[in-house]
Structure formats: C-alpha cells, structure tokens
Amino acid sequence: MGFTAVQMKLMPESPSVDLKAIEVSAEQIINSMHKTQVRVEEQPIAFGLKAIILSFAWNDEIELEKLEAEFQKIPQVSSVEVLDIRKAFG
C-alpha cells in the first residue's frame, strides 16, 4: 500500500455559490473514503469567481475516479479537475 499526493480543483457554478458549503462537503467525502488531512485554498479566477483547491494524501488502492465522481455530485459544483498527482515517499 502506498500513497499519492493529490491536488484537485473544484469549480463552482457561479461567484454567488457558498464556497464554504462545497469545502465542507468535499472534506467529508474525502474522509469517508480515506481518513486524511485536507488543505483547502481558494483561488481567484475572474469577476469574483473563485475555485477551490484541495491538497491531500490518497491511498493508492482506492481509485481516484471514484472520488471525482463523488465531487461531481456536490450541489453547485460545475467541474472537477485533477491538477497534480505524485507518488509520495515516506
């Protein structure tokens, strides 16, 4: 069993979306599949729109596609993108 360092971007549907609600949902989904610390950042895009950047360690044995599919189910999330994935050594 190994781990990967993952960074994902969640794009809300509009600037008026409650980002905190999306962040809480995303953290709950990650921790329900694999208990880990999650770093959350907001990245300005344009015209008040901000993306949510999630950084976390992920168990290699769990398919990342399952996590992406769960993120797509979060209300008011328009897209999910894997920004970076790297093998973690430790």
HELIX and SHEET records of a PDB file:
HELIX    1   1 LEU A   19  MET A   33  1                                  15    
HELIX    2   2 LEU A   64  GLN A   72  1                                   9    
SHEET    1   A 4 VAL A  38  ALA A  46  0                                        
SHEET    2   A 4 LEU A  49  ASN A  59 -1                                        
SHEET    3   A 4 PHE A   3  PRO A  12 -1                                        
SHEET    4   A 4 VAL A  77  ALA A  88 -1                                        
END                                                                             
